[in-house]
């Protein structure tokens, strides 16, 4: 029982968190483009370049919106 839980978390929990790390960071930082970052991460996160772009986008500071 305990061994199966360890196996599950090691092979499904940690990779899931690592794959969606850019989306988790964007959610924690309350990013304005959260949906766009999530979709990029979901569809192109399998490629290293897509994952890195999503990570940089999630970590980047938002530019304040200018009111007219």
Wavefront OBJ file of the C-alpha trace (Angstrom):
o trace
v 0.000 0.000 0.000
v 2.664 2.526 1.016
v 4.927 1.411 -1.815
v 2.154 1.959 -4.356
v 1.549 5.479 -2.990
v 5.243 6.307 -3.261
v 5.310 4.901 -6.795
v 2.241 6.937 -7.780
v 3.569 10.218 -6.411
v 7.051 9.702 -7.816
v 5.953 8.850 -11.358
v 2.748 10.898 -11.642
v 2.855 13.618 -8.993
v 6.304 15.110 -9.449
v 6.330 15.075 -13.279
v 2.861 16.660 -13.306
v 4.028 19.474 -11.025
v 7.226 19.990 -13.037
v 5.327 20.067 -16.346
v 2.872 22.675 -15.091
v 5.425 24.661 -13.071
v 5.093 27.760 -15.313
v 1.311 27.723 -14.846
v 1.675 27.261 -11.092
v 4.095 30.196 -10.903
v 1.741 32.353 -12.999
v -1.156 31.451 -10.709
v 0.864 32.234 -7.582
v 1.933 35.598 -9.014
v -1.636 36.469 -10.160
v -0.477 37.069 -13.715
v -2.739 39.001 -16.046
v -2.112 36.472 -18.870
v -2.699 33.362 -16.765
v -4.930 31.647 -19.332
v -2.495 32.293 -22.178
v 0.427 30.984 -20.111
v -1.571 27.900 -19.143
v -2.554 27.172 -22.754
v 1.019 27.618 -23.969
v 2.200 25.345 -21.193
v -0.507 22.764 -21.920
v -0.040 22.544 -25.694
v 3.666 23.370 -26.153
v 5.096 22.484 -22.757
v 6.228 19.094 -24.078
v 8.841 20.891 -26.154
v 11.659 22.340 -24.109
v 11.374 25.696 -25.894
v 7.640 26.029 -25.193
v 8.167 25.146 -21.534
v 11.001 27.687 -21.156
v 8.990 30.437 -22.886
v 6.050 29.774 -20.557
v 8.367 29.783 -17.531
v 10.003 33.084 -18.495
v 6.599 34.629 -19.252
v 5.281 33.487 -15.878
v 8.310 34.852 -14.014
v 8.404 38.185 -15.842
v 6.902 41.241 -14.121
v 3.703 42.651 -15.598
v 3.870 46.142 -17.043
v 1.339 48.367 -15.300
v -1.767 49.020 -17.422
v -2.113 52.609 -18.547
v -5.549 54.173 -18.030
v -6.730 56.598 -20.680
l 1 2 3 4 5 6 7 8 9 10 11 12 13 14 15 16 17 18 19 20 21 22 23 24 25 26 27 28 29 30 31 32 33 34 35 36 37 38 39 40 41 42 43 44 45 46 47 48 49 50 51 52 53 54 55 56 57 58 59 60 61 62 63 64 65 66 67 68
